[in-house]
Amino acid sequence: MNTVEYHYPVIGRKGTGGVFDRLPIETLEKDHPYQFALFILAFAAIQQRPDALQVMEEPAGTFMEIASIHGRPFIEWAGDRNNDTSTDYSATDKKDTDPVPARFRGYCNHGAVVFPTWHRPYVMLIEQSIGNIADQLAHDIEAKNPHECGVWVKAAKELRFPYWGWAEKDVSENGLPPVLYEDKVEIMAAGGQKQIIDNPLSFFSFVDEIPSDFGDETLRTGQVAYFSKWHRTYRYAVSTANPEGTDLDFIRAFKAGAKDLRNKVAQLFVVNDNEDSALAWDEFSNHTMQLKREMDNYNFGSLEGVHDAVHTLGVGDIHLFQSLKYAYCSNDLGWNWTHDTCRAPQTTPPSILCSSFTIRMWTDLALWEWCYTEYWMESGYEIKGQSYPWTQQLGTYAQVYNAQLLPDGPLQPFRTEQGDYWTSSQARFLHADAYPKYYSYPELAGVKVNQAPMSSDERALARKKIAAYYRFDPQTTAQQVAAPAWTQLPVPDNNHPAVPADHAVIPEYRTFAVHVKLLEHAFNGSYSFQLYHKGNDNSQLIGTVAVFARPDHSPCKACTLRREAGTVIHGVIPIPPALIESIMKSNADGETVATFDQTLTLSYPIYSRFSSGLRTLRSGPVRSYSVFPLPGVSVMLITGMITDPLTYVSFPTRV
């Protein structure tokens, strides 16, 4: 048994008198000025900014320490000092010592079934650190301003880490709220006064010096990412040693990608009731998937895939690495590749600076586990009687590579109040019977995630409402499309053997998406696949699949193994029905409607288990096209027919 020298337990906002919602950052700023002020002041304090209030006492709770858990520098977190790693470390074992120990690459679990569960105590940690400081500040303010007694302390107790709703429908028009990028922010001060201070959500400055393992990156274009010289973080950095600041072009990027993000979130809630529990969790939880058979893929996308897209949009690219545009049939679809080496989440410590972006997806985790309580990682998965374990292929600081992942296995470096490591089982759920976390989220589509569902019918109806909230509503959409443009789509009648007895086929309507498989280490770093619609006058972004990867020279031993093994990232880009209709109309000759083959602008033989949220019937093989000159890249159009339940006693499922 390991001898623990010191640990800083992750208990969230225990002791604050109840469970309170994490609020949208705009709501916090507008409607809860005291909470917002405490959040900004406390965030600045844990960042140890020179102009911030000096109230930080616990080293493990500083922003630098918490953020470095997620990447560089590869050091042991101050909140989990451990003198003995003999249980899985050997000084004579090359997997631990040659050339660089696999364990020394940070703790973060990406590309694994514990991706969602590991991040839950992680975000609770920064929520706890900020909340503890907010408590101190509130007591100090009220002590000096007795006439405000009960206002600030109450606000501090109710404060939870806010998020930005990047999947909301107004983002494509409005972009980001200014509080996420402006260098100054106005907050409430004691006595009802207003105060303008440096904004800790805009950027992070290193406290002392830049970590020694931060080296410059020279790109193939000759541009340089000056990581060894940048004393602060940037989004969409300019290739110079002294950038003036963040390039606000990333706001435009978020606007362009907002609808795709919304569609991606919708697809997470169209999984059937009768799928294999472990396989469904695998595809939802991470972008890699360890399934042994392609036919077991559900093609509804993953939470980590959404995470990757948000990070790519929010952090930005230093330059356009390579542009490959292809036309298929009617020149309707094309794509670009972008290479993203200047990315804060992995190459600079302040990954939590992006938390106001990515924390939104943990609302999706809370909603998803509420809707799909039966889907879980289990101890592995089974195919034809053969059991397969889940593994952490990358390894972490506390795990050797290919360590088995279990529901009750440790989520290092986060410890509970009892001194044990958090487990994935403990990280599940937010309701009263779950391991306490002391936070919830505002109600969405009738769902309050800290209140357990009462029945499967309630969960099914919630899935329908959530999917519709995020723009997946095939019953309504089928009534809105122009009928002549869809009449050539092959759809079976209700007598088809795949149609359930209690379902009816939605006639002349199908769903479409592009499924993408990309090599993780194709471009010596991170990159993204962008799918475009090539119109007559301009190109419109349909969606993105992002890939996070370290450069080839990274000291990460496990990354080298993954590169040699050719690890593949999976992503899904839903195609909006309006675009499908436009393509069909443009492919028609003016007198007749387009045929099904004419509609398919790129396609591969399909085993279409694309999740429509309703029953989706398998489509047969369709025309194939040669797509990319890059090995390991696969792009295929997946399409499904939809059936509608005759009654809504239960939510429709998919074949």
N, C-alpha and C positions, 0 to 999 in steps of 0.2 A: 504494500500500500504506500502511495506517495506521501512524503512528509511535506505538508504545506507550511511555508514560511509566513505567508501573508495572503489574504484575499479580501477584495472589496466586493461584497455581495450585491447582486443586481436584484433589487426588491421593488423597483419602480417607485410609484408615489404612495407607498404604504404609509399609513399614519395621517392621511389628509382628510379622513372622514367619509370616504366613499369612492364611488366610481364616477369619473367625469369624462366628458367627450373630448377627444382631440378635434379641434375645430379647424376649418379652412383659415389660412393665414389672413385672407381678406376680412373674414368675419371677426377674427380676433382683433384686427386693427380697427375696424369700424365700430363694432358693437361691444367690445370688452377692452376698453382703453387701459384699465389697470393691469389686467392680465398681459396685454400686449407690451406695456412698458416694462413689466417685470421680466417677460420673456427676452426682450431685446437687451436689457441691462444684464441679466444673468448669462445670456449667450456671450455677450462681450466679455464678461468676467471670466468664464471658463476658457475663452480664447486668450486670456491674459494680455489683452490689449493695453498699451501703456496709459491710455486715457480712461480705462474702465475702472470700476470700483474694485479695490483690492480685497476681495473677500474669499478668494480661493484657498482652501486649506488642504484638500485631499488630492495628491498628485494623480491618482488613478482617475479622477474625475475631470481632469483638464481636457480641453478639446484636442490638443496634440496627442495625448495618450490614447484617447478614445478613437480618434480618427486613424491612428497608425495601426490599430487592430486590423483594419481593412486592407492594409497593403504596406508599403514602405513607411519607415524603415522596419526591416524584418527583425524585430526584437520582442522580447517577452513583455507583455502588458504589465504595467505597474500594479494592477489590481489582482494579479494571479501569480505571485512569486512562488516558484516551486523549485526546491533544491535537488529533487530526485526524479529523474525520468527513466529509471532503470527498467520499468515495465515494458518499454518498447524501444529502447535506445541501446545501441551497442557501438562502442568505439572502434570495433574491428569489422563492423558491417558496412560494406560500401554503400548500401542504400542510405545510410545515415551520414557518411563522411566523404564520399567521393563522387564528384569533385566538390560539390557544395551540398550540405545536408538537405534533404527534401523538406524536413520539418521547418527550416528557417525561411519560409516564404509567406509568413503571415498566417492568420487563423481563418480567413474568410472561406466559406464553403460555397463555391460557385460550381455550376455544372453537376450538381448532386441533389439527391432527393431531400436533403436537409436545408437546401437553400432558403425556403420560406421560414422554417422553424428557427434556424440559426439567427436570422435577422431580427426576429421578434425580441429576444432579450437584448440584442445589440441596440435597437432603437430605444428600448426601455432604459438602457444605461444612460444615454445622453438626456433622455427625459428626466431621469432621476437626478442627474448632476445639475441640470438647469433648475429643476424644481427645488432642490436643496438650497441653492444660492438664492432663488426667488423668495424662499421662506425667510432667510436671513435679512434680505433687503426689505421685505415687507415689515418685519418686526422693527428694524431700524427706522424706517420711515414713520411708522405709527408712534414710536417712542419720541421722535422729534416733532411730530405733528399730532397731538392728542385729539384734535378736532376731526381727524380722519380715521380714528380708531375703528377697527372692524371692517374697513374697506379694503385695505391693501392685503392684510393677512388672509381674508376670505378669498381674494383674487388669487393669491399664491397657492392656496390649497386646491383650488379648482383648476389651476393651470396644468395643461398637458401639452405635449409637443405638437405644434400645428402642422398642417400640410397644405400644399397647393393642389387644387383639383384640376390637373392638366387634362383630364379626360372629359371635362365639362364642355357643353356644346358651344359656349361663347369663346373658347380659346382660339379657334381658327380665325376669329375676327379681332379679338382683343390682345391675344398673346399673354405674356406674363404680367402679373401685378407689379407695379413699380418697386414695391418693398423688397422684391427679390433681386433687383439689379442696381438700384440707385445707391450711391455711396453714402448718402446721408438719409436719416430717417427721423421723423418727428414723433415724439412720445409724450405721454402724460407725465407731469412731474408733481411733486407734493404741492398742496395748496391749489390744485386745479390749474396750474400753469403748464405751458407747453415747453418742450426742450428738444433741440435738434442735436443729434449725436451721430458718430460714425455707425454705419449699418453693418452689423456682424453677418448678415445674410448675403451681403454683396461679394465679399472676398475675405480671405484669411491671410494674415501676415505671420511669418515664422517668428517665434518669440525671441530666440537667441540667434542661432545661425542655421543655415540650410543643412539638413542632414547630410552626412558624408557620403552616403551611397546614392545621392542624387546626381546623376551625370547627364550631360547634354546629349541630345539625340539628333544626329544628322540624317536627314531624309534623302531619298533618292533624287529629289529635285534640287538638292543643295541647301534647302531651308533647314534651319536649326531650331530645335526646341531647347531653350536655355534653362534647363531645370537646375543647373548648378549655380545660376545667377539670379533667377527669379526669387525674390524675397517674399512674394505674395502669390496667390493663386489668380488665374485668369480663366475666363470662358472665352472660347474662340480667340486664342492668343495670336498675336502678330509675331512673325519671326524676327525678333530683335531682342537684344539683351535688356532693353529698358522700354517695354511697352507702356503706352500712356494709360492703359486701362483695358477693361473688357470691351471687346467689339460687340456692340449691341445688335449685330447681324443675327445673333442667335435667337432673337425675338422673332425675326422673320422665319427662321428655320422651324421654330415651334409652331407658328401659325400654319406653315405648310404641312407639317406632320401631324397636326392635332386630330384631324378626322380619322386618320389611320390608327392612331392610338385609341381613339374611341371605339373603332371597329374591333380592334384587337381585344379590348376589355370585354366587349359584348360576346365574342367567341368563347371566352372562358366559361360562360354560363349556359352553353348549349350542349353540355355533356349528358349522355343518357343515364337513366337510373340503373341499367342492368349491365354496366361495364365491369370488367375485372377491377377490383378495388386498388390493388397495388399498381397496375399498369396505368390506370387513370391518374393516380397521384403522381407517378413518374413523369408523365407528359405534362401535367399541369405545373409541377414544381420547378422544372429546370429545362434549359435549352438544349441539353446534350442528349438525354434519355439513354438508358442502358438496355432498352429492349433488344432482344436478340433477333427479332423478325420484323421486317418492314410492314408486314400485313397487320401487325398489332398496333400500328400508329393510328391515333384517332384524328390527327391533323386539326386540332382546335387551338393550337398554340400553347404558350406557357407563360406563367407569371414572370419567370426570369427573362423571357423574350421581350415582354413589355418593359421590364426594368432596363434591359440593354438599349432599347429604342429611346427611352426617356433620358438615359445618361448621354447617349450620343447627341441628342438634340440640345440638352442642357449644358453640355461641356464644350462640344464643338470640335471642329477639325482645324488643324493648322493650315491645311491646304488641300486642294483637290488632287488626290494622288493619281488617279487614273480614271478615265472616262471611256466606257465602252457602251456604245449605243447600237442596238440591233432593231431591225424592223421585221415584223412577221406578217405575212399576207398583206393586210391592209395598212401596214405601218402604224398600228395602233399602240403597241407596247414597246417600250425601250427601258434601259436602266443605266444607272451610273454606279461606279464604285467610289467610295471615299475612304481615304486612309487617315486614321485618327491616332496620331502618336502623342499629341499634347492633350492628354486626358487626365483631369484631376482625380477621378475616383481611384485609380490604381497607381499612378506614378507620382502623385504628391499626397502627403498625409491627409489633407482635409477632405476625405471622402464624405464625411458627414455634412460638409458644406452643401452637398447635393441632397441632403435629407429632406429639405423642404420640397424638393422635386420628387424624390423616389418614395417618400413615406406614404404618398397617396396610394401606392400599390398595396400597402398593408391593409388598407380598407378593403381592397379586392380580395386579399387573403381571408380577412374576417368574413366577408360576404360569402366567399366560395366555400369555406369550411362550414358555414351555417347552412348553405344550400345542399352541400354534399357531405353530410356527416359520416357517411359510410365509407368514403374513399380515403385511404390512408396508406402510408408507405409499408406497413407490416414489417416483417423481418426479411422481405425479399419478394420475389415473384416466382410463379410456377408456370411452366409450359410442358404439356404432355407428360406430367408426372415428374419432370425434372425441376429441382429448385435452384434458383439463382439468387445470390446475395446482392444487396446494394453495396457499392464501395465508393470511397473518396479517392478518385484516381489521381487528383492533384497532390494529395497529402496536404497537411497544414503544419503549423508550428508544433502542434501537439499530437499530430497523427502522421504515421508513415504513409506513403502512397499505397493505394488500394486497401486501406483500412476498411473493415466492414462497418456499415452504418446500420444502426438498429434504433427502433423507436425510443428505447430507454438508454441509448448510448449518450455519451457526454457531448455537450455543445461547448467546447472550450473557446474562450477562457472564462465563460460566464458562470459564476457560482451562485447558488441560492443562499439564503440566510443560514441554512444548516451546514454550509460548507461544501455540499456536493455540487457537482456541475449540473446546470440546467440540462434537461433532456427534451427531445422532440415531443414526447408525450406530454410533458408539462407545458410546453409552448403552445399546445393546441387550445383553441377555443377561448372565448371571452365571457362565457356565461357564468352564472353563480357557482356551478358545480366544478368548474375548471380551476386549475392552479391559479391563484390570484395574480392579477396584472394591473388592476386599479385604473383601467381606462376603457373607453368604448369609442364609438363614432356616431355622428348624427344619423338619424333614421334615413334610409334610402329605399325607395320603392316599397315602403311599408315594413322594412326589416330593421329591427334594432338588434345588433349583433351580440349584445350582452344579455339578451333574453333568448333562451333556447327555444327552437321551434317545437310546436306541440304535435305535429304530425307530418307525414311524408307529403300529404296534399298541400299543406302550408308551404313546405319547402319548394314543391314543384311550381306552385303559383308564383312564389317569390322569384324563382329563376326566370319565369316568363316575363315578369315585370322588370326585372333588372336588365335582361337582354334587350327588352324594348326601350328602356331608358337610355341605353347606349346604342340605339339605332338598329337593333336587329329585331324586326317585327314582320316576318314573312307573310302572315295573314293579311295585314294592312297593305304591305308593299305590292303583293300580288294583285290587289284591286286597283292600284295606282298606275301600274305600268301600262303602256300602250299595247293592247292586245295583238294587233297585227305583227308587231316586231317580235313577239314571243311564240307565235303559233308553230314554228318549226322545231321548237325544242322537244326532244323525245321524252315524253312522260308517260308511264304506264297507266292503265286504268285501275280501278279499285279491286279488280280480281287478281291482280298480280300477287303471286305467293308471298312476296316480301312485305306486302302491305298488311299491317295488323288488322284484326277483325274490327276493332273499335276506332279505326282511323280511315280517313278519306284523303285521296290524293288531291293536292292543290294543282289544278290543271294549268298547263302552259306556263310553268314557272320553275326555275332552278336557281340554286345558289352557286357562286363561283368564288374561288380563292386561288392564290398561287402559293404552293408549298416550296420552300427553298431549303436546300442543304448546302452548307458552306464549310470549307476547310477552316478550322480554327486558326491555323498558322499559315495562311496563304500569302500574307503580305508583310511579314516581319513586323507585326504589330496589329493594332485594332483597325477595323474597316467596317464599311456598311454596304449592303446591297440595296439599291433604290430602284423601285419599279415605277415607270412613268407611262402615262398615256400621251402619245404623240399626236396632238391635234393638228389642224391646218396651220395655225398661226404660232402656237407655242406648245410646250410640254408641261403637263401637270403631274405632280407627284401623287402617286396612288398610295405608296407605303414603303416601309423600310424594314429590313432585317439587319440588325447590328451584331457585330462580333467583337468581343473583348479578347485581346490576346497580347501577351508580352512579346517584346522583340526577341530575335534569335539569340542575342548575346546575354539574355537575362540569366542571372545566376540560379534561377529556379530549376533544380534538377528534374522535378516532376513535370515541369513545362516542357523540358527537353524530351521526356518520354512521350508526352502527349503529342508533341510535334512529330516525333518519329512514327507514332502509331496512326497519325492522320485523323485526329479527333474531328468529328463533324458536328456543326451547330445546326439545329433545326429552327425554322421560322415560318410563320404563316402570314400572308397579306390578303385580307378579305378584299374582294373587288365590289365596289358599290353597285347595286342594281341599275342605277341611272347610267353608269358608265357602260355596263353590259348592253343596255338598251341603245345607247349611242353607237356602240360598235356594230350592233346588228343593223341599225339603220344605215350606217355608212357603208356596210358591206353589201347592202341590197343594191339592185340595179335600177331602182326608181320605179319599176313596175311590179316586181315581186319582192317578197321578203327574203332576208338572208337565210341560208340553210344553216344547219347546226355546225357542219364542217367550216363554213365561212366564218362563223362566230368565234371559233376557237383560234385565237391568234398565236398561241403557243401551247403545246400540250404534249404529254407523255402518256403511255399506257397507265391507266388509273385504277387503283383500288380505292374507290372513293368512299372513304369513311369520314368525309368532311362533315363536321358537326353543324347541322343547321339549327339545332335547338328543337326541331321536330324530327319526325322520322325521315332519314335520308337514305334513299335507295342506292345501292351500288350501281355505278355507271360502268359500262364496258370499256375496253381499250379504245382510244381515239387516236387521231393522227399525231405522229411524233415529228419533232423538228430538232435539228442539231442546234444547240444553244450556245455553249461557251467553249472557248479553247483552253480553259483551265481544268486540270484534272480534279476530280472529286466534287465538282460543282454540279448540282442537280436543281433544275427549275421545272416544275410541272403544274399545269392547271388542273385543279381538282374541282369537281362539280357534283352536286347532289340534287336529287328530286326530293320534294317535301310532302309529307302527309300531315293531315290535320286531325286531331281527335274529334270524334263525333260529340263528345261532351268534355267538359273541363273538370271532371272528377279528379283526374290526374294530369300532370303536364305531359305533353307529347314527348315521345322519345324518338330515337333514331335507330335505323337498322344497321 
